[in-house]
Amino acid sequence: MKIGIITHHTINNFGAFLQAWALQEKLKTLFPKDEVFIVNYIIPKQNIINVGGFFRFYPGSETPKSWLNKISQPHIFSKTRKEFLNLTKPVYNAEQINALGLDCIVVGSDEVWNYLDPKSFSPIKYSSGLKCKSIVAYAPSTGKASGENAPESVRSALKGFTALSARDKGAQVLCENALGVKPGIVCDPTFLTDTPKADNDKINSLTKRPYVLFYYCNGMPYELKKQLIESARQKGYEVLGAGEYDKLYSQMSIRLDPFEWAELFRRSSFVYTGTFHGVVFSILNRKDFRVFASIDSRVRKIGALLDQFGIGERNVTSHPVFDENDRIDYDKVYSYVSKLREDSSNYLKRAVSGEEIKGEKS
């Protein structure tokens, strides 16, 4: 059997790469005798806009040296994709995807169902035009889209899936409105596959001393960030950015591949983040963390994840790091995670094997 994955693998984003890689590796484990591919589906507009973002210079927080390091990041992503993802030849439409001769196509994870994102929207991600024995949705997210009032092209295309699941409530609502069924929630692929450790001179040099890690707390007021960093330093910690730079940080921890990025979470003492996968990798490594999210889609995704895992509100406050009364009970969290992993793996195995799984009728 030839299994193909359609996801946001071309986006130069650590979480986007790692969820694609993790799903590929999980499928290889579940179906060791079959071939697993990442369908190299290209949306030129999405890629151009994404790469262009790395060339913005923020004089308030960046230096010319850090900017020069940052603009090399897309090349590192490209190199890592070629090394670790089993890519098909580039394809640009449904006809070319069908010509790959796949027996099963898995769509997801990440915001593949965000129909409000004009740069990444494609009916193909909702199965439109795809001809395959099995078309499986694995943990799709609608991002900032609520799942309501979706375009008719989206609603009708969803009928092509033989199996449905969701990563968030938005994807459930979309299926309820379009198909009258409520698919089950499954975990992000990064929970299904252990991310390999990155043990090299670069990472070992960055992590010689204990540190607090920041990852994209976009919009955090300067004075608040400065206060948090000063609090960490008073307690003897350095401050690093996970693939990002700010003049307030102790070192320049950019020019990372996705596995090195994940390693910074693994070795950190505390995390501040404003992204879904920043929270995910904090949870995966059992780190105490706080959230500062200012983008609506991230607020929605992070809030749903924290509620799902029973962690509760983790918004940034002015309290110093390592408040002993603010620890996460990870034994309790992982009693849920273990069951979710098992259920998600079972769904994936059954769905890719050809079983029709649509969810509960609403």
Sequence and secondary structure as in RCSB ss.txt:
>XXXX:A:sequence
MKIGIITHHTINNFGAFLQAWALQEKLKTLFPKDEVFIVNYIIPKQNIINVGGFFRFYPGSETPKSWLNKISQPH
IFSKTRKEFLNLTKPVYNAEQINALGLDCIVVGSDEVWNYLDPKSFSPIKYSSGLKCKSIVAYAPSTGKASGENA
PESVRSALKGFTALSARDKGAQVLCENALGVKPGIVCDPTFLTDTPKADNDKINSLTKRPYVLFYYCNGMPYELK
KQLIESARQKGYEVLGAGEYDKLYSQMSIRLDPFEWAELFRRSSFVYTGTFHGVVFSILNRKDFRVFASIDSRVR
KIGALLDQFGIGERNVTSHPVFDENDRIDYDKVYSYVSKLREDSSNYLKRAVSGEEIKGEKS
>XXXX:A:secstr
 EEEEES TTS  HHHHHHHHHHHHHHHHH TTSEEEE  B  HHHHHHHHHGGG   TTT  HHHHHHHTTHHH
HHHHHHHHHS B S B SHHHHHTT  SEEEE SBSTT TT TTT  GGGGTTT   SEEEE SB  TT  SSS 
 HHHHHHGGG SB EESSHHHHHHHHHHHSEE EE   GGGTS      SHHHHHHTSS EEEEE  TT  HHHH
HHHHHHHHHTT EEEESS   TTSSS   S  HHHHHHHHHH SEEEE SHHHHHHHHHTT  EEE   SHHHHH
HHHHHHHHTT    B  SS S  GGG   HHHHHHHHHHHHHHHHHHHHHHHTT  B  EE 
